[in-house]
Amino acid sequence: MPSPLVDLQFIDARARVLDVAAFLDRVQRHGQDSDFRVLALKAALAELSSPDPGRARRVLEHLSDPSTDPIPAATTQGATGAPPPL
């Protein structure tokens, strides 16, 4: 029996997964697989197949800066979307 939740949200989730897959194909074609943001995204994607609840929190943790100390001065303008390597 179809689920109302799946009926309402499956197509949107499917499109997002396809967008990410296409992005990763483009990144690979351009030789940018080792960019720290791509590596963080791939690590976050592994959480999607986990059977444990809390996937959204764990994905966000992969893509968030865990530091709590303020930096003395900004070196760039804007966020990068994933924590840079230490």
RARA-V57738 format. One line per field, one symbol per residue. ss: DSSP state (h for helix, s for strand, l for the rest). phi: phi as a letter, one per 20 degrees, with the letter a starting at -180 (. if undefined). psi: psi as a letter, one per 30 degrees, with the letter a starting at -180 (. if undefined). A space follows every 50 residues. Layout:
ss->???
phi->???
psi->???
This chain:
ss->lllhhhhhhhhhhhhhhhhhhhhhhhhhhllllllhhhhhhhhhhhhhhl llllhhhhhhhhllllllllllllllllllllllll
phi->.fegffgfdffffgffffffffgfffgfgemdfeggffffffffffffef eefngfffffffddfefdefefbfdcdneenbfffe
psi->kkkeeeeefeeeeeeeeeeeeeeeeeeeeghgfgkfeeeeeeeeefffgk fklgeeeeeeefgkjflfkklekkflkllfflklk.
